């Protein structure tokens, strides 16, 4: 790990090219990638991982959930193992479930929930939307900001159209009354 860090400093490579200090990495020369072993390190969150990670082992840690997007940069990943973690299977685990469905169905089958009580020891892959619970905010904050902005714009446009129609109707009555008085 020290040699990898020194090489990354020497070549000015971004941090995501270096092996995380809490993991052990070895080169997979035949397939041009890295084997990143972060298992049994008591991790509570996934460290910044090298982009060229081909095999990722995160089993037997203290991971309870993964923030959305955590593993999205690992486009060349071929194998992942994340079992034996105390996964909290509420709506925040949905990112991991969907990601594993796309990347590694075999790993998804090995993931079991540790909490909440109604789903304890159930395989994550078998959970339905109802079992994952309801989050108060499923949409990202920016989406909610756009929603409220759009709602205000729509309401403003509607009020403007109503006022314009009312003004047009009133102006016709006024024109008719002026013509009749001649």
N, C-alpha and C positions, 0 to 999 in steps of 0.2 A: 504493500500500500504506500510506503514511503517513497519507493522508486517511482510508482505511478504518479504520485503527487509532484515529485521533483521533475519528472518528464513533462507533466502538464504545465508547470511553471516555466520550464525551459522553452516550450513551444507555444506558450500563451494560449493554451486550450481552455475553453470555458469549464466551469466547475462540473457541468453535466458530462464531461468527457472523463473525469477522474473517478476512481473508485471511492465510494463513501467510506469514511474512517470506521464506521460501525460494521462494515461488511468485509468479506474477503472476495477478491476478484481474480480470475485467471483467464488468460487468453484462450480462445477457441480458434486456433490458427486455421484449421481446416475449413471452418465456415465463417471466418472473419467476424468475430463478435466476442462478447464477454460472457463468462459464467459468473454471475453475481450471487454470492451466498451470504444472505443476511439472516439466516435461520438461527434460532436459539440465542438471540442477542438482547432479549427483553425490550425490544423496540415498541414504542407506543405510537409511532408514526413512521411512514416510509421515508427514508432519506432521499435526497436528490440522486437519481440513478443515471448512469452513463447511457447515452442515447443508443449506443450499439449493443445494448444488453440483449443476448439471445436466450439465456436461461436465468431465471430469477427465482431464488428460494427465500421465502419469507415465513416459512412455517415455524411453529413453536415460539411465538413472540407474544406481545401483549397488545396486538392491534385490535381495536374495537370497530373501526370504520375507516373509510378512505374518503378524503374530500374529492368532490368531482374534478376530473381532469388529472388526477395524480399520476396515472399510468398511461395517459394518452400519447406521450412523446415516444413511447417504446414501440415504434412501428415494426421493428425487426424481431420482436420477441417471439420465440418458438415454444418455450416451456416456462410454466409458472407453477409454483407450489406455495399455497398460502394457508394450508390447513393448520389445525391446532393453535388457533388464536381465539380469544374470547370475543367473537363478533357480536355486536349489538344489532340485532336484526329488526330495526325500526325503519322508517322511510329513508333515513340517511344511508342505508346500506344499498339502496337501489342502484347507485352508480356502479358499485362493485359487482352486483348481480348481472347487470346488463353488459358490463365490460367482459366479465368471464363468459357469458353466453356467446359473445362474439369471438373471444380469443382462445378460451380453453374450457370447453365443456367438461373435460375430465377433472380439472381442478375445481370447478363449480360443484361437482358431485361430492368432493371431499370436504367442502366447507360446511360446518355445522354452527348453528346459532348458540350463543351462551346466554343471551338475554334478548328481550324480556321473557318472563316466566312462561307465557302461553306457547312460545315457539322454541323453548330451550331444547337443545339436542336435535332439532329438526334440520334437515339439509336445506341450505339457502336456496338451492335450485328448485325446490318443491314449494316454496312460499308463494302465495298469491298476493295481489295488491291489498286485499283486505287484511291479511295477516301482517303486512309491513306497517300498518298504522297510517295515520294521517298527519302530515306536517302542516303547521300553520302557514308556512311560506314555502310552497314548492317552486314558485317562479323566482328566478334571480331578481335581485333588487332593481337592476336596470330595467328589466321587463316591466316591473310594477310601476317604475317612474314613467316609462313610455305609455303604459296603460292609462294612468291618471292624466297625463298630458293630453293623450288622444281623446279621452273622455271629455275633458274641458273644452277642447277644440270642437268636438262634435256638438256639445251642448251650446257653445257660442254660435256656431253656424246655424243650428236649428232656431235659436232665438232670433238671429238676424233675419232668417227667411220668414219667420212668422211676422216680425215687425215690418218687413218690406211688403209682404202680402197685405197686411192691415193698412199700411200707408197707401198702397195702390188702390185698395177698395175705397178708402176715405177720399182720395183725390178724385176718383170717378164721380162720387156723389157730389163733391164740391163743384166739379166742372158742369155736371148736369144741372145743378141749382143755379149756377151763374147763367147758363144758356137759357133757362126757363124765365129768368127775371128780365130778360131783354124785351 
